[in-house]
Amino acid sequence: MYRPSLKSGRSLIVLFLLSVVLFYIAQSSYVHVKTDNYDLKVAASQLMKAAMDSLKTELNNRNIEIDPIDDPLETGLIGTRLSSITTDRGLLSEKRAAVNPNLAAIFVEELGKLGLQAGDVVAVGLTGSNPAVNLALFAALQTMDVEPKSIVALSSASYGANRPELTWLDIERILYEKKLFTFRSAYASLGGKEDLGIGLSDNGIAALREAMNRNGVPLLIGTTLADNVDIRMAAYEQLLPEGQRYHLFINIGSGLANVGSEPNANLIPEGVNRKLAEREYEKEGVMMKMAKKNITVFHFRRPLRWAKRYELPTLLETMPKVGEGKMFSSLIHNQTINIFCLAILLIAIVIVIIFDRHDRRFMANIVDPDEEL
């Protein structure tokens, strides 16, 4: 005789509601997972923030004016629109995006992918055009215990380190003397057109030379751009410790001695470049010559692009907190909660099945009075 299941509609409704609740809990349960080199990234960002604070204090002590309109966070890392050592026009938006201490973590992330280890030697080419980016790189290198050999093209685009009394070499020395960094640039060039300061006034050239003199940094200068490139390559060789090799060349900005020409600066992809040696360029800079020595090249030019790539804020109304951003951690579903919810649901289903079978056996043992008749 057919006997229907004794599972009640109530038990099925309860099971359905339990499933919905457990699904909601699992779906809304997240956990932050730290990215690789998390501790190094936080330490580098903290160091950059400490350097920024220290620099601001020094500027206040020297009564160097900070423009609250151009530099709303009053970091001191954004210079003036025009000065005697300004070479060309720079984008204020790029300078503002760079005054984020978490920018240092991007360098840790990118350099970490290249397998740099403590004690490795890297060659660095800088300009004065975006001191905040330089600072982020230095903070990353210091934290990773990498040894940089740096040469800077000292002049600057607008809104960079273009105060004659506060060039990038001055910023380096301030932070070096405060023991925040253990290294400084070893050489400097005039920068600008042909890396010879062409287009700057005599006062501007004199200001750059004076900055080098007061910071004890020798001037690299030839008669042509090609001369300056060769002189830089010789300087990098001279700076390399005996028995060591350069593991990487890092270029920051668009210094002509490093990129070769303005078109090159725009065409060379940002980030890691492993095939520069295979391409033909009308004018070669240090980047290409390093590549031909089988040295990996890392090119960083537009901080806005990097900020967007790593989901950092680009319009800073307040100073970002250290440790916030995609490169520090990611949000994923909590697998422990998911497994726990699944286990509860399976147990509930098993309980319903067991009780249903029990009720079937119970009904099977009941004698139907009509059958005996």
C-alpha positions, 0 to 999 in steps of 0.5 A: 500500500502507498504511504506518503512521506511524513516530512512536514511542510514546516520542516522543509520551510525551516530547511529552506530558511536555514539555507538562506541564512547560511548562504547570506552569512557565507556570502557576507563573510570576508577576511583580509589576506596580506600580500607578499612582502606585507611587512616590508611594504608597511615599513617602507611606507612608514619610512616615507611618511617619517621622511616627509614629516622630517622634511616638513619640520626642516622647511619650517625651521628654515622659513621656506614657504610652502604654497597651500594652494599648490601643495594643500597637504603642505608636504614641501615636496611640491615646488613652485611653477617657475624658478631659475632651475625649472627646465620645462612644464610639469603636471601638478596633478602628477606631483600631488598624486605622488605625495602618498607614503603608500607609494613606497609600497608600490616600489616594494611590490614591483622590485620584489617581483624581480627577486631583489635581495638584501645586499644587491646593488642597483643603478638609479637614474633620477631627476629633480622633477618629482621628489616625492617619487624619488623619496618613495623609491629611496624608502623602498630601497632602504627598507629592502636593504638594497644598495643603490648607486644613484646619479641625479639630473638636478634641474626640475620641471615645474612643481618639482624640487625646483627651489634653488635653495632646496634642490633634490640634493638638499633634500637628500642631505637633510634626510641623510643627516637625520639618519633616515637614509644611509645613501645619497646620490654620488653624482649629478648633472645639470639635466634639462635639454641635452642634459647640459642645462640648455635653456636655463639662465646663467643664474640657473646654471650657477644655482645648480652648481652651487647646490652641488658644491654645498652638498659635496656632489661632483658634476658630470658634464660633457660637450654633448648628450652622447658624451653625458651618457658615456660619462654616466656609464663610466661613473656607474662602473666606477661606483660598482663595488669590486666583485659585484654586478648591477642587478637592476637599473631603475629610471625615475622620470624622463631625464634625457641622459637616461632615456635618450630622447623625449620620444623615447620617454613616451614610447618606452613602457613603464615598469620592467623592460627586458627587450630594450637591447633588441630595439633600435633607437635613434638616440640611446640613453643609459637605459639602453646601454644598461639593457645591452649589458643584460641588466634589467631596466625598470622605468617609472615616469607617471605616478598617476598611472601607478596610483590607478593601477594599484587603486591608490587615491589620486586626489588627496584631500587628507594624508592617506593612512599607512598600510591602506591599499590594494598592494597591502592586502586583499579582501576574500571570502572567509573559507572557514565560515563557508565550510562551517555554514556548509557543514551546518546545512549538511547536518540539517539535511541529514537530520531531516532524512533520518527523522523521515526514515524513522517515521516511515518505519513507525508507520510501517509497523502500524496495523490497519484495522481495515486490513484485518477485516 
